[in-house]
Amino acid sequence: MNNRVDYFEIGSPNPEASQAFYSGMFGWQIGAPSEAQYRTVDGDAGGLWDTTALGEHPGQSCRCT
């Protein structure tokens, strides 16, 4: 059985740092940001988007380790 992920998205308030981290960690090719500040990952495997416009919500955080 193949457990392939079809598509994923990563939201980040610092997409440049996230791009450097994930491309270095996994060797992902991450494209330049579109007008909507969305970057494709490995062609059409996923996306990285800028969450700056969403603002911060006190008491809420999400970390992936």
Contacts in CASP RR format, 6 or more apart in sequence:
PFRMAT RR
TARGET T0000
AUTHOR 0000-0000-0000
METHOD contacts of the structure
MODEL  1
MNNRVDYFEIGSPNPEASQAFYSGMFGWQIGAPSEAQYRTVDGDAGGLWD
TTALGEHPGQSCRCT
5 45 0 8 1.000
7 44 0 8 1.000
7 45 0 8 1.000
7 46 0 8 1.000
7 47 0 8 1.000
8 41 0 8 1.000
8 45 0 8 1.000
8 46 0 8 1.000
8 47 0 8 1.000
9 46 0 8 1.000
9 47 0 8 1.000
9 48 0 8 1.000
9 49 0 8 1.000
10 18 0 8 1.000
10 22 0 8 1.000
10 41 0 8 1.000
10 47 0 8 1.000
10 48 0 8 1.000
10 49 0 8 1.000
11 18 0 8 1.000
11 48 0 8 1.000
11 49 0 8 1.000
11 50 0 8 1.000
11 51 0 8 1.000
12 18 0 8 1.000
12 48 0 8 1.000
12 49 0 8 1.000
12 50 0 8 1.000
12 51 0 8 1.000
13 50 0 8 1.000
13 51 0 8 1.000
13 52 0 8 1.000
13 55 0 8 1.000
13 56 0 8 1.000
15 33 0 8 1.000
15 37 0 8 1.000
15 39 0 8 1.000
15 48 0 8 1.000
15 49 0 8 1.000
15 50 0 8 1.000
18 48 0 8 1.000
19 30 0 8 1.000
19 39 0 8 1.000
19 48 0 8 1.000
22 28 0 8 1.000
22 30 0 8 1.000
22 41 0 8 1.000
22 48 0 8 1.000
23 29 0 8 1.000
23 30 0 8 1.000
28 41 0 8 1.000
28 42 0 8 1.000
28 45 0 8 1.000
29 41 0 8 1.000
29 42 0 8 1.000
29 43 0 8 1.000
30 39 0 8 1.000
30 40 0 8 1.000
30 41 0 8 1.000
30 42 0 8 1.000
30 47 0 8 1.000
30 48 0 8 1.000
31 39 0 8 1.000
31 40 0 8 1.000
31 41 0 8 1.000
31 43 0 8 1.000
32 39 0 8 1.000
33 39 0 8 1.000
33 50 0 8 1.000
36 49 0 8 1.000
37 49 0 8 1.000
37 50 0 8 1.000
38 47 0 8 1.000
38 48 0 8 1.000
38 49 0 8 1.000
38 50 0 8 1.000
39 47 0 8 1.000
39 48 0 8 1.000
39 49 0 8 1.000
40 46 0 8 1.000
40 47 0 8 1.000
41 47 0 8 1.000
41 48 0 8 1.000
END
